[in-house]
C-alpha cells in the first residue's frame, strides 16, 4: 500500500511520521546538562632540523621539563593528572611558507621529535593563571621561528573544559531515558486521537548521542579562558510502532 505522510497539527506529534498502512515512526529526544568538572591544558613541544637525533631529544626534554614544573603546581587532587606523551623521533625534510604563501624547504633530512604535555586539573578557576604562567615560561620559545633552522619551540593549545568519563556515561544513560520518555509521550498522543488497536513496538533503532559544551558570555579580555556554563549530552532515539488503523478512518 502506498505510504502517505500526514502532517499533524499538534506540536506533540511534530517528530512523528504516520503512515496509512498502520505504522508510525517517532523520534524521541533527550538532553542532559552538567557543569564541567575539570579543565585540560595542553602544550605541544617540537624539536626539528637537528643534525643528530639525540640533540633533538635532549633539547625537547629541557623545554618540556620547564613546562612540567609549572603544571605540577596544579596537580592537587587524586583526579588531577599530568601526562607527557612523547612522539616518534624521525628524520625528515621540513617545509615552511614564504611571504606569498608558497611552500618551500626549511631543512632537508634532519631530525625531529615532539612531546605533548597535558594537565587535567579540577582547579578551573586558575585556568587563566595557568595559561599565563605557561606563556611566561615559553616566552623565548613560543612558536616556530622561520629565521632559525635548528630549534625547539612550544605551542599552547586552547583550554578544554569537560566532565569525567563516568559522568559522561551517566549523562548518556539519562539522555537516553529522556529520549524514550519523549517518544512514548508522542505515541500516547496518537492513542488520544484515535482508538488504535493491536499496537506493537516493531522496531527500535540504535540511539545516537551528541555532546556539546555551552560557552559562557565572552570576556572582553582577549585570550582569557572562559568556563562553559555546562557540558550537554543529547540522545536521539527512533522507534516504529505498528497498529490496526481501521478505527481511525471509520
N, C-alpha and C positions, 0 to 999 in steps of 0.2 A: 504494500500500500504506500502511496506517495506520502513523503514526510512533509508536513506543513507546520511551520513555526508560528505560534500566535503570540503577539506582543501583549503582555499582561499589564494592566494599569497600576496594580498595587506595587509600591516600592519593595515590599517584602519578596516579590517574585522577580525582581529585576535581574537576578543572576541565574534564572532557570530557563530552560528551553523545553516547551511542551509539544508533544507530537500526537497526531491523530491516531496513531497505531497503538496508543496506550503505554507510552513511556515518557518519562520526564528526566532531564539531565540538570542537576543542580550543582553549582559551585559554591562551597562554603568557604568562608574566610575568617581568619582569626589573627589578632596581633597582640603581642605581649611586650611591655617595655620595662626595662630595669636601668637603674643608674649604673654608669661604668664603675668597675671595681679596681682597675689599675691603668697605668699609662706605660706605654712601651717607647723607649728612646733607643734609636739605633744609629750607629756610626760605622761607615764603611771606610776602611783604611787600605789604600792601594800603593804598592811599590812597583815601579816599572822602569824599563830601559837600563837595567843593571847588567854589568859585564859578567857577573857570577851570581848563581842562584843564592848562595849563602849571604851575599851582601844584601840582596833584596829582602831575604828573611830577617836578617839582623835589624835593618832599618825599619822594617814593618813592625817588628817586635818592640822596638824602642818607643815609637809613637803610640802603638796600641797600649803599652803599659802605662803611659802617661794618662791616657783617656780612662783606662780601667780604674786607676786610682781615684779619679773624680767620681766615677759611677759607684764605687764601693761604698761611699758615704751614705748612699740612699738605699742600701740593702738593709732593711731594718726589721722586717717581719719574716716569718717562716715561708711565706708565699713569694716574697721578693726574690728575684733571680738576676744573676749577672752571667751572661753567656758570651763565649768567644768561639766563633766557628771559622777557622782558617780555611782559605781556599787552596786550590792547586797552585804549585809553582811551575810555571810553563815558560818556554822560550817562544817568542812570537814577535811579529812585526806590529808596531803600534801606529795608529793613524790619528790625525787631527784635521782641523779645517782651517783654511786661510780666511782672510778678510772677506772674500767673495763667497764663502761657504763651500768652496771646493775641497774635496778630500785630498790630503797629502800625507806622505810618510813622516812619522815623528821619529821613529828609530827602527832599525832593521834587526830582526832576530836577536833580541835582547831578552833578559829575564824579568818576569812579572810574578808577583804574589799578592795575596789580599787577605783581609781579615774583616769579619763582620762582628761588631761588638754590640750586644743587646742588653739593655737594662729594663727589667719589668719591676715597677715599684707601685705600691698602693698609695704612696705619697704624691697624689696627683696635684695637690696644691703647689708643690715645689717644681712642677714641670718647667715653668718659665726660668726658675733659678738654675735648674739642672742644665737646661739648654744654654743659658748664659755662661755657666762655668765651663762647659764643653767647648764652646766657641772661644773662650779666653785661652783655653789650653791649646787649641789648634790654630790660633791666630796666624802663626807663621807658616802653617802647612794646610791651610783651608783651600781646598780645590786644586785642580791641576794648573800648573804653571807652564804655559805654552812656550816660554822662553828658556826653560830648563829641561834638559834631556833626562838625566838620571835623577829620579825624585820619588819621594814618599809623601802622600797627601791624604787628608781625611775629608769626608763629606757627611754632614749631619742630616739625617732624614727627618721628615715631618713627624712629630709625635703622633702615636696612635692610641686611642682610648678604647678599652674593651672590657668584656666580662670574662670570667674564667670558664673553662670548657664545661665543667659540671653545671655551672649556672646556665650556660647556653643550651645544654642538653635539656635541662628542666624547662627552659623557656620554649623550646621546640615542642615538648610534650603538651605544655599548657596551650600554646598556639594551636596545636592540632586539635585539642579538646574543644577549643572555641570554634574552630572551623566546622567540626562535627555538629556542635550545637546550632551554629548558624544555618548549616544545610538542613538539619532536621526541622528547624523553625520555619524555613521556607517551604518544606514539604507539607508541614501542618497547614500552611496557607492554602495549598491545593485541596487538602481534605475539607477545609471550611467552605470552599467554593463549590465543591461537588462531592457527593457521597461515593467516593471511589471504592471499588470492590476488588478483592484479590490482590491487594498491594503487596509488592515484594521488592526488596532491595536486590537488584540484579547485578550491579557492577560497582566496585569501589576502585578508584584509581590510586596510584601512589601519591602521597602528599608531596607538595612542593614547598620548600622553605626559602625565605628571603630575609637576610639580615642587613640592617642599615643603621648607622649612627646618626642621631639628630644633633646638629650643631647648635650651640647657644648663640645669641647675638654676637656679631663680630666686635672685637675690641678695636678702638681707634689706634692702638699701638701696633704697628706693623711687626709681624713675626711672633707675637705673643701667642703661646698655645692656649686654645680655648677648650675647656672641658665640656663635652656634649651634655645636653640635658639627659639623654638616655640612649641606650642601645636597644633597638627594636628587632624583634623576630616575627615574621608573618608566615602563616601557613595557608596555602590554597589546597582544598581537597574536593575532588569531583566525585559525585555519586549519580547512579542511574536507578530510578525506581520504575517498575512496570506495574500495570494495573488494567482492569477491565474498564474502558472508557464509556461503555454504553450508557450508564446512568446520566452522564454529563450531557448527552445530546437527545434525551427524550423530550 
